[in-house]
Amino acid sequence: GIKMKLQIRQLVLGIAEILSSNNERFWAEQFEYLNARLDTDYLETLIIINSMYGGAGSFNDVVLHKDGWPVTAQNRELQALKSSLHQLIETELMNNNHPD
């Protein structure tokens, strides 16, 4: 519903922000684009985001670095945002797959 969509949007924006502030421009731009797309094609966008979690070189593999070293606190925060988003999307897709 609306509440779930707002939560998903907050997480997507939060991820875009942390990626951007850690010089992960490619992924940050993906998430900014997907955030805008949530309004036009919600379920399709959820499916796209969900698919970014699988496979080598996927969003799931992103590790934030500064001066060549992983940044622990930011990576922990990104990991938390990633898993929250993943859970919400899975739930939302499941709910929309079984209309009552």
N, CA, C and O atoms as a printed pandas DataFrame, in Angstrom:
     atom_number atom_name residue_name chain_id  residue_number  x_coord  y_coord  z_coord
0              1         N          GLY        A               1    0.813   -1.202    0.000
1              2        CA          GLY        A               1    0.000    0.000    0.000
2              3         C          GLY        A               1    0.852    1.259    0.000
3              4         O          GLY        A               1    2.057    1.216   -0.247
4              5         N          ILE        A               2    0.201    2.380    0.282
5              6        CA          ILE        A               2    0.849    3.687    0.273
6              7         C          ILE        A               2    2.004    3.744    1.287
7              8         O          ILE        A               2    3.086    4.248    0.984
8              9         N          LYS        A               3    1.753    3.220    2.494
9             10        CA          LYS        A               3    2.765    3.257    3.549
10            11         C          LYS        A               3    4.022    2.475    3.121
11            12         O          LYS        A               3    5.152    2.925    3.312
12            13         N          MET        A               4    3.787    1.307    2.544
13            14        CA          MET        A               4    4.885    0.459    2.074
14            15         C          MET        A               4    5.673    1.181    0.978
15            16         O          MET        A               4    6.902    1.133    0.950
16            17         N          LYS        A               5    4.949    1.848    0.079
17            18        CA          LYS        A               5    5.601    2.570   -1.013
18            19         C          LYS        A               5    6.490    3.692   -0.464
19            20         O          LYS        A               5    7.598    3.910   -0.953
20            21         N          LEU        A               6    5.994    4.397    0.555
21            22        CA          LEU        A               6    6.782    5.462    1.176
22            23         C          LEU        A               6    8.043    4.909    1.832
23            24         O          LEU        A               6    9.119    5.496    1.721
24            25         N          GLN        A               7    7.903    3.781    2.512
25            26        CA          GLN        A               7    9.067    3.153    3.155
26            27         C          GLN        A               7   10.095    2.734    2.113
27            28         O          GLN        A               7   11.297    2.936    2.292
28            29         N          ILE        A               8    9.608    2.147    1.023
29            30        CA          ILE        A               8   10.503    1.711   -0.053
30            31         C          ILE        A               8   11.217    2.923   -0.644
31            32         O          ILE        A               8   12.429    2.897   -0.860
32            33         N          ARG        A               9   10.452    3.988   -0.904
33            34        CA          ARG        A               9   11.038    5.217   -1.462
34            35         C          ARG        A               9   12.114    5.777   -0.522
35            36         O          ARG        A               9   13.183    6.174   -0.985
36            37         N          GLN        A              10   11.850    5.814    0.786
37            38        CA          GLN        A              10   12.841    6.315    1.756
38            39         C          GLN        A              10   14.124    5.495    1.700
39            40         O          GLN        A              10   15.224    6.046    1.729
40            41         N          LEU        A              11   13.975    4.180    1.622
41            42        CA          LEU        A              11   15.145    3.302    1.563
42            43         C          LEU        A              11   15.916    3.507    0.264
43            44         O          LEU        A              11   17.146    3.569    0.271
44            45         N          VAL        A              12   15.195    3.613   -0.851
45            46        CA          VAL        A              12   15.841    3.820   -2.150
46            47         C          VAL        A              12   16.626    5.139   -2.138
47            48         O          VAL        A              12   17.758    5.202   -2.616
48            49         N          LEU        A              13   16.008    6.186   -1.587
49            50        CA          LEU        A              13   16.691    7.486   -1.498
50            51         C          LEU        A              13   17.874    7.428   -0.533
51            52         O          LEU        A              13   18.925    8.011   -0.798
52            53         N          GLY        A              14   17.702    6.731    0.573
53            54        CA          GLY        A              14   18.785    6.562    1.541
54            55         C          GLY        A              14   19.978    5.846    0.926
55            56         O          GLY        A              14   21.128    6.211    1.167
56            57         N          ILE        A              15   19.691    4.829    0.132
57            58        CA          ILE        A              15   20.748    4.080   -0.556
58            59         C          ILE        A              15   21.432    4.976   -1.585
59            60         O          ILE        A              15   22.659    4.992   -1.678
60            61         N          ALA        A              16   20.640    5.723   -2.357
61            62        CA          ALA        A              16   21.213    6.644   -3.354
62            63         C          ALA        A              16   22.149    7.646   -2.681
63            64         O          ALA        A              16   23.225    7.956   -3.191
64            65         N          GLU        A              17   21.713    8.142   -1.526
65            66        CA          GLU        A              17   22.483    9.147   -0.794
66            67         C          GLU        A              17   23.819    8.590   -0.292
67            68         O          GLU        A              17   24.867    9.206   -0.484
68            69         N          ILE        A              18   23.772    7.433    0.347
69            70        CA          ILE        A              18   25.019    6.864    0.886
70            71         C          ILE        A              18   25.958    6.463   -0.248
71            72         O          ILE        A              18   27.175    6.590   -0.116
72            73         N          LEU        A              19   25.410    5.982   -1.354
73            74        CA          LEU        A              19   26.252    5.626   -2.503
74            75         C          LEU        A              19   26.908    6.873   -3.074
75            76         O          LEU        A              19   28.104    6.892   -3.365
76            77         N          SER        A              20   26.104    7.906   -3.227
77            78        CA          SER        A              20   26.593    9.157   -3.790
78            79         C          SER        A              20   27.680    9.777   -2.916
79            80         O          SER        A              20   28.702   10.233   -3.428
80            81         N          SER        A              21   27.466    9.795   -1.612
81            82        CA          SER        A              21   28.438   10.421   -0.721
82            83         C          SER        A              21   29.706    9.582   -0.556
83            84         O          SER        A              21   30.678   10.027    0.055
84            85         N          ASN        A              22   29.686    8.362   -1.108
85            86        CA          ASN        A              22   30.880    7.518   -1.086
86            87         C          ASN        A              22   31.404    7.254   -2.501
87            88         O          ASN        A              22   32.067    6.251   -2.762
88            89         N          ASN        A              23   31.089    8.177   -3.397
89            90        CA          ASN        A              23   31.607    8.154   -4.771
90            91         C          ASN        A              23   31.255    6.915   -5.579
91            92         O          ASN        A              23   32.010    6.509   -6.462
92            93         N          GLU        A              24   30.111    6.316   -5.277
93            94        CA          GLU        A              24   29.605    5.210   -6.093
94            95         C          GLU        A              24   28.561    5.791   -7.051
95            96         O          GLU        A              24   27.377    5.464   -6.971
96            97         N          ARG        A              25   29.025    6.661   -7.959
97            98        CA          ARG        A              25   28.105    7.396   -8.833
98            99         C          ARG        A              25   27.222    6.469   -9.669
99           100         O          ARG        A              25   26.020    6.708   -9.791
100          101         N          PHE        A              26   27.796    5.425  -10.240
101          102        CA          PHE        A              26   27.017    4.534  -11.108
102          103         C          PHE        A              26   25.780    4.010  -10.385
103          104         O          PHE        A              26   24.661    4.143  -10.879
104          105         N          TRP        A              27   25.988    3.420   -9.224
105          106        CA          TRP        A              27   24.868    2.835   -8.484
106          107         C          TRP        A              27   23.947    3.912   -7.926
107          108         O          TRP        A              27   22.731    3.726   -7.890
108          109         N          ALA        A              28   24.512    5.038   -7.489
109          110        CA          ALA        A              28   23.696    6.144   -6.968
110          111         C          ALA        A              28   22.719    6.610   -8.045
111          112         O          ALA        A              28   21.543    6.837   -7.761
112          113         N          GLU        A              29   23.201    6.753   -9.278
113          114        CA          GLU        A              29   22.344    7.201  -10.375
114          115         C          GLU        A              29   21.267    6.178  -10.685
115          116         O          GLU        A              29   20.140    6.545  -11.016
116          117         N          GLN        A              30   21.602    4.899  -10.579
117          118        CA          GLN        A              30   20.594    3.854  -10.792
118          119         C          GLN        A              30   19.442    4.023   -9.799
119          120         O          GLN        A              30   18.269    3.959  -10.166
120          121         N          PHE        A              31   19.806    4.239   -8.537
121          122        CA          PHE        A              31   18.786    4.338   -7.498
122          123         C          PHE        A              31   17.984    5.636   -7.597
123          124         O          PHE        A              31   16.796    5.657   -7.276
124          125         N          GLU        A              32   18.628    6.718   -8.040
125          126        CA          GLU        A              32   17.900    7.970   -8.253
126          127         C          GLU        A              32   16.877    7.777   -9.377
127          128         O          GLU        A              32   15.737    8.229   -9.276
128          129         N          TYR        A              33   17.299    7.105  -10.441
129          130        CA          TYR        A              33   16.407    6.810  -11.569
130          131         C          TYR        A              33   15.249    5.915  -11.119
131          132         O          TYR        A              33   14.092    6.167  -11.454
132          133         N          LEU        A              34   15.569    4.887  -10.373
133          134        CA          LEU        A              34   14.534    3.949   -9.919
134          135         C          LEU        A              34   13.549    4.627   -8.974
135          136         O          LEU        A              34   12.356    4.324   -8.995
136          137         N          ASN        A              35   14.044    5.540   -8.148
137          138        CA          ASN        A              35   13.163    6.280   -7.263
138          139         C          ASN        A              35   12.121    7.052   -8.068
139          140         O          ASN        A              35   10.937    7.041   -7.732
140          141         N          ALA        A              36   12.562    7.719   -9.125
141          142        CA          ALA        A              36   11.644    8.480   -9.978
142          143         C          ALA        A              36   10.649    7.541  -10.655
143          144         O          ALA        A              36    9.485    7.895  -10.844
144          145         N          ARG        A              37   11.106    6.355  -11.015
145          146        CA          ARG        A              37   10.286    5.382  -11.734
146          147         C          ARG        A              37    9.225    4.722  -10.838
147          148         O          ARG        A              37    8.242    4.173  -11.337
148          149         N          LEU        A              38    9.429    4.778   -9.522
149          150        CA          LEU        A              38    8.449    4.178   -8.609
150          151         C          LEU        A              38    7.048    4.771   -8.812
151          152         O          LEU        A              38    6.045    4.091   -8.592
152          153         N          ASP        A              39    6.985    6.039   -9.232
153          154        CA          ASP        A              39    5.692    6.680   -9.437
154          155         C          ASP        A              39    5.001    6.249  -10.724
155          156         O          ASP        A              39    3.773    6.208  -10.795
156          157         N          THR        A              40    5.793    5.929  -11.733
157          158        CA          THR        A              40    5.191    5.623  -13.025
158          159         C          THR        A              40    4.907    4.135  -13.204
159          160         O          THR        A              40    3.908    3.763  -13.818
160          161         N          ASP        A              41    5.774    3.294  -12.676
161          162        CA          ASP        A              41    5.589    1.845  -12.864
162          163         C          ASP        A              41    6.077    1.101  -11.631
163          164         O          ASP        A              41    7.142    0.484  -11.626
164          165         N          TYR        A              42    5.265    1.183  -10.593
165          166        CA          TYR        A              42    5.649    0.721   -9.260
166          167         C          TYR        A              42    6.103   -0.737   -9.226
167          168         O          TYR        A              42    7.244   -1.016   -8.858
168          169         N          LEU        A              43    5.232   -1.665   -9.603
169          170        CA          LEU        A              43    5.573   -3.092   -9.476
170          171         C          LEU        A              43    6.747   -3.483  -10.354
171          172         O          LEU        A              43    7.628   -4.229   -9.928
172          173         N          GLU        A              44    6.758   -2.981  -11.579
173          174        CA          GLU        A              44    7.859   -3.272  -12.494
174          175         C          GLU        A              44    9.185   -2.774  -11.912
175          176         O          GLU        A              44   10.209   -3.445  -12.035
176          177         N          THR        A              45    9.166   -1.605  -11.282
177          178        CA          THR        A              45   10.373   -1.046  -10.664
178          179         C          THR        A              45   10.829   -1.911   -9.500
179          180         O          THR        A              45   12.027   -2.128   -9.317
180          181         N          LEU        A              46    9.879   -2.407   -8.714
181          182        CA          LEU        A              46   10.232   -3.307   -7.607
182          183         C          LEU        A              46   10.924   -4.557   -8.137
183          184         O          LEU        A              46   11.895   -5.037   -7.552
184          185         N          ILE        A              47   10.419   -5.072   -9.242
185          186        CA          ILE        A              47   11.007   -6.275   -9.841
186          187         C          ILE        A              47   12.432   -5.978  -10.317
187          188         O          ILE        A              47   13.334   -6.797  -10.146
188          189         N          ILE        A              48   12.624   -4.799  -10.913
189          190        CA          ILE        A              48   13.965   -4.398  -11.372
190          191         C          ILE        A              48   14.916   -4.292  -10.178
191          192         O          ILE        A              48   16.026   -4.823  -10.220
192          193         N          ILE        A              49   14.490   -3.615   -9.125
193          194        CA          ILE        A              49   15.349   -3.462   -7.942
194          195         C          ILE        A              49   15.679   -4.834   -7.374
195          196         O          ILE        A              49   16.829   -5.116   -7.039
196          197         N          ASN        A              50   14.669   -5.682   -7.269
197          198        CA          ASN        A              50   14.867   -7.023   -6.725
198          199         C          ASN        A              50   15.914   -7.790   -7.529
199          200         O          ASN        A              50   16.728   -8.516   -6.958
200          201         N          SER        A              51   15.894   -7.632   -8.840
201          202        CA          SER        A              51   16.831   -8.360   -9.698
202          203         C          SER        A              51   18.269   -7.844   -9.543
203          204         O          SER        A              51   19.220   -8.529   -9.922
204          205         N          MET        A              52   18.426   -6.629   -8.982
205          206        CA          MET        A              52   19.767   -6.072   -8.784
206          207         C          MET        A              52   20.504   -6.749   -7.633
207          208         O          MET        A              52   21.693   -6.505   -7.428
208          209         N          TYR        A              53   19.810   -7.591   -6.887
209          210        CA          TYR        A              53   20.416   -8.251   -5.731
210          211         C          TYR        A              53   21.137   -9.543   -6.076
211          212         O          TYR        A              53   21.852  -10.089   -5.236
212          213         N          GLY        A              54   20.966  -10.047   -7.298
213          214        CA          GLY        A              54   21.526  -11.357   -7.614
214          215         C          GLY        A              54   22.735  -11.299   -8.523
215          216         O          GLY        A              54   22.900  -10.352   -9.292
216          217         N          GLY        A              55   23.579  -12.313   -8.435
217          218        CA          GLY        A              55   24.659  -12.479   -9.398
218          219         C          GLY        A              55   25.912  -11.675   -9.106
219          220         O          GLY        A              55   25.901  -10.732   -8.316
220          221         N          ALA        A              56   26.985  -12.068   -9.759
221          222        CA          ALA        A              56   28.275  -11.404   -9.598
222          223         C          ALA        A              56   28.215  -10.002  -10.186
223          224         O          ALA        A              56   27.582   -9.782  -11.219
224          225         N          GLY        A              57   28.867   -9.067   -9.535
225          226        CA          GLY        A              57   28.895   -7.695  -10.016
226          227         C          GLY        A              57   27.574   -6.971   -9.819
227          228         O          GLY        A              57   27.357   -5.894  -10.374
228          229         N          SER        A              58   26.693   -7.569   -9.024
229          230        CA          SER        A              58   25.395   -6.966   -8.778
230          231         C          SER        A              58   25.501   -5.937   -7.656
231          232         O          SER        A              58   26.550   -5.779   -7.030
232          233         N          PHE        A              59   24.401   -5.250   -7.421
233          234        CA          PHE        A              59   24.340   -4.256   -6.357
234          235         C          PHE        A              59   24.704   -4.870   -5.008
235          236         O          PHE        A              59   25.268   -4.203   -4.141
236          237         N          ASN        A              60   24.373   -6.144   -4.846
237          238        CA          ASN        A              60   24.667   -6.833   -3.584
238          239         C          ASN        A              60   26.172   -6.883   -3.293
239          240         O          ASN        A              60   26.582   -6.985   -2.137
240          241         N          ASP        A              61   26.985   -6.810   -4.343
241          242        CA          ASP        A              61   28.440   -6.902   -4.194
242          243         C          ASP        A              61   29.107   -5.561   -3.897
243          244         O          ASP        A              61   30.312   -5.515   -3.650
244          245         N          VAL        A              62   28.339   -4.467   -3.918
245          246        CA          VAL        A              62   28.935   -3.143   -3.733
246          247         C          VAL        A              62   29.524   -3.010   -2.336
247          248         O          VAL        A              62   28.846   -3.241   -1.334
248          249         N          VAL        A              63   30.800   -2.634   -2.287
249          250        CA          VAL        A              63   31.475   -2.332   -1.020
250          251         C          VAL        A              63   32.023   -0.913   -1.142
251          252         O          VAL        A              63   32.727   -0.585   -2.096
252          253         N          LEU        A              64   31.688   -0.082   -0.164
253          254        CA          LEU        A              64   32.124    1.309   -0.184
254          255         C          LEU        A              64   33.574    1.437    0.281
255          256         O          LEU        A              64   33.977    0.798    1.253
256          257         N          HIS        A              65   34.347    2.258   -0.411
257          258        CA          HIS        A              65   35.770    2.459   -0.098
258          259         C          HIS        A              65   36.090    3.940    0.003
259          260         O          HIS        A              65   35.431    4.781   -0.608
260          261         N          LYS        A              66   37.106    4.236    0.779
261          262        CA          LYS        A              66   37.694    5.580    0.773
262          263         C          LYS        A              66   39.201    5.399    0.755
263          264         O          LYS        A              66   39.763    4.709    1.607
264          265         N          ASP        A              67   39.853    6.023   -0.221
265          266        CA          ASP        A              67   41.304    5.888   -0.390
266          267         C          ASP        A              67   41.722    4.417   -0.472
267          268         O          ASP        A              67   42.751    4.020    0.073
268          269         N          GLY        A              68   40.914    3.627   -1.154
269          270        CA          GLY        A              68   41.256    2.226   -1.367
270          271         C          GLY        A              68   40.917    1.281   -0.222
271          272         O          GLY        A              68   41.139    0.075   -0.326
272          273         N          TRP        A              69   40.381    1.823    0.873
273          274        CA          TRP        A              69   40.058    0.980    2.024
274          275         C          TRP        A              69   38.548    0.946    2.250
275          276         O          TRP        A              69   37.880    1.973    2.130
276          277         N          PRO        A              70   38.003   -0.236    2.579
277          278        CA          PRO        A              70   36.574   -0.305    2.896
278          279         C          PRO        A              70   36.251    0.570    4.116
279          280         O          PRO        A              70   37.025    0.621    5.071
280          281         N          VAL        A              71   35.128    1.242    4.075
281          282        CA          VAL        A              71   34.706    2.090    5.203
282          283         C          VAL        A              71   33.625    1.342    5.990
283          284         O          VAL        A              71   32.490    1.196    5.536
284          285         N          THR        A              72   34.007    0.878    7.170
285          286        CA          THR        A              72   33.186   -0.041    7.949
286          287         C          THR        A              72   31.810    0.505    8.305
287          288         O          THR        A              72   30.802   -0.150    8.040
288          289         N          ALA        A              73   31.751    1.679    8.894
289          290        CA          ALA        A              73   30.459    2.213    9.346
290          291         C          ALA        A              73   29.494    2.402    8.175
291          292         O          ALA        A              73   28.324    2.028    8.258
292          293         N          GLN        A              74   29.996    2.984    7.084
293          294        CA          GLN        A              74   29.146    3.215    5.919
294          295         C          GLN        A              74   28.694    1.901    5.286
295          296         O          GLN        A              74   27.561    1.787    4.817
296          297         N          ASN        A              75   29.586    0.912    5.276
297          298        CA          ASN        A              75   29.207   -0.389    4.713
298          299         C          ASN        A              75   28.150   -1.079    5.566
299          300         O          ASN        A              75   27.253   -1.744    5.049
300          301         N          ARG        A              76   28.269   -0.909    6.885
301          302        CA          ARG        A              76   27.253   -1.467    7.784
302          303         C          ARG        A              76   25.901   -0.811    7.530
303          304         O          ARG        A              76   24.873   -1.484    7.466
304          305         N          GLU        A              77   25.917    0.512    7.388
305          306        CA          GLU        A              77   24.685    1.253    7.129
306          307         C          GLU        A              77   24.075    0.838    5.784
307          308         O          GLU        A              77   22.870    0.609    5.681
308          309         N          LEU        A              78   24.928    0.747    4.756
309          310        CA          LEU        A              78   24.450    0.337    3.431
310          311         C          LEU        A              78   23.851   -1.065    3.492
311          312         O          LEU        A              78   22.801   -1.325    2.904
312          313         N          GLN        A              79   24.521   -1.963    4.202
313          314        CA          GLN        A              79   24.040   -3.341    4.335
314          315         C          GLN        A              79   22.664   -3.379    4.992
315          316         O          GLN        A              79   21.790   -4.136    4.571
316          317         N          ALA        A              80   22.478   -2.565    6.018
317          318        CA          ALA        A              80   21.182   -2.508    6.714
318          319         C          ALA        A              80   20.096   -1.979    5.782
319          320         O          ALA        A              80   18.993   -2.524    5.739
320          321         N          LEU        A              81   20.408   -0.916    5.034
321          322        CA          LEU        A              81   19.445   -0.359    4.078
322          323         C          LEU        A              81   19.107   -1.387    2.998
323          324         O          LEU        A              81   17.943   -1.579    2.644
324          325         N          LYS        A              82   20.151   -2.045    2.484
325          326        CA          LYS        A              82   19.983   -3.069    1.444
326          327         C          LYS        A              82   19.039   -4.167    1.904
327          328         O          LYS        A              82   18.111   -4.539    1.186
328          329         N          SER        A              83   19.280   -4.690    3.118
329          330        CA          SER        A              83   18.466   -5.835    3.540
330          331         C          SER        A              83   17.048   -5.397    3.892
331          332         O          SER        A              83   16.103   -6.146    3.644
332          333         N          SER        A              84   16.874   -4.208    4.463
333          334        CA          SER        A              84   15.519   -3.708    4.722
334          335         C          SER        A              84   14.744   -3.547    3.415
335          336         O          SER        A              84   13.584   -3.946    3.313
336          337         N          LEU        A              85   15.402   -2.959    2.423
337          338        CA          LEU        A              85   14.756   -2.752    1.125
338          339         C          LEU        A              85   14.381   -4.089    0.505
339          340         O          LEU        A              85   13.277   -4.256   -0.012
340          341         N          HIS        A              86   15.299   -5.029    0.560
341          342        CA          HIS        A              86   15.068   -6.343   -0.030
342          343         C          HIS        A              86   13.847   -7.014    0.619
343          344         O          HIS        A              86   12.991   -7.561   -0.077
344          345         N          GLN        A              87   13.776   -6.966    1.942
345          346        CA          GLN        A              87   12.651   -7.581    2.653
346          347         C          GLN        A              87   11.327   -6.915    2.287
347          348         O          GLN        A              87   10.335   -7.599    2.035
348          349         N          LEU        A              88   11.309   -5.574    2.258
349          350        CA          LEU        A              88   10.081   -4.854    1.916
350          351         C          LEU        A              88    9.616   -5.190    0.505
351          352         O          LEU        A              88    8.428   -5.409    0.267
352          353         N          ILE        A              89   10.556   -5.228   -0.421
353          354        CA          ILE        A              89   10.199   -5.528   -1.813
354          355         C          ILE        A              89    9.664   -6.940   -1.934
355          356         O          ILE        A              89    8.664   -7.170   -2.613
356          357         N          GLU        A              90   10.322   -7.892   -1.281
357          358        CA          GLU        A              90    9.831   -9.281   -1.318
358          359         C          GLU        A              90    8.394   -9.352   -0.801
359          360         O          GLU        A              90    7.538   -9.998   -1.405
360          361         N          THR        A              91    8.142   -8.683    0.315
361          362        CA          THR        A              91    6.803   -8.663    0.915
362          363         C          THR        A              91    5.796   -8.027   -0.033
363          364         O          THR        A              91    4.710   -8.563   -0.253
364          365         N          GLU        A              92    6.162   -6.895   -0.584
365          366        CA          GLU        A              92    5.278   -6.155   -1.484
366          367         C          GLU        A              92    4.972   -6.961   -2.738
367          368         O          GLU        A              92    3.828   -6.982   -3.192
368          369         N          LEU        A              93    5.967   -7.619   -3.301
369          370        CA          LEU        A              93    5.748   -8.433   -4.496
370          371         C          LEU        A              93    4.859   -9.639   -4.177
371          372         O          LEU        A              93    4.005  -10.025   -4.974
372          373         N          MET        A              94    5.077  -10.218   -3.006
373          374        CA          MET        A              94    4.247  -11.350   -2.584
374          375         C          MET        A              94    2.791  -10.914   -2.419
375          376         O          MET        A              94    1.878  -11.604   -2.873
376          377         N          ASN        A              95    2.579   -9.778   -1.775
377          378        CA          ASN        A              95    1.221   -9.255   -1.555
378          379         C          ASN        A              95    0.524   -8.924   -2.863
379          380         O          ASN        A              95   -0.684   -9.121   -2.996
380          381         N          ASN        A              96    1.280   -8.422   -3.827
381          382        CA          ASN        A              96    0.685   -8.037   -5.098
382          383         C          ASN        A              96    0.526   -9.201   -6.054
383          384         O          ASN        A              96   -0.147   -9.096   -7.079
384          385         N          ASN        A              97    1.148  -10.297   -5.710
385          386        CA          ASN        A              97    1.030  -11.510   -6.506
386          387         C          ASN        A              97   -0.257  -12.267   -6.181
387          388         O          ASN        A              97   -0.764  -13.043   -6.991
388          389         N          HIS        A              98   -0.764  -12.025   -4.990
389          390        CA          HIS        A              98   -1.959  -12.741   -4.529
390          391         C          HIS        A              98   -3.050  -11.741   -4.160
391          392         O          HIS        A              98   -3.302  -11.497   -2.980
392          393         N          PRO        A              99   -3.697  -11.162   -5.171
393          394        CA          PRO        A              99   -4.765  -10.207   -4.855
394          395         C          PRO        A              99   -5.880  -10.911   -4.073
395          396         O          PRO        A              99   -6.271  -12.030   -4.406
396          397         N          ASP        A             100   -6.391  -10.240   -3.021
397          398        CA          ASP        A             100   -7.415  -10.931   -2.232
398          399         C          ASP        A             100   -8.825  -10.584   -2.689
399          400         O          ASP        A             100   -9.798  -11.084   -2.125
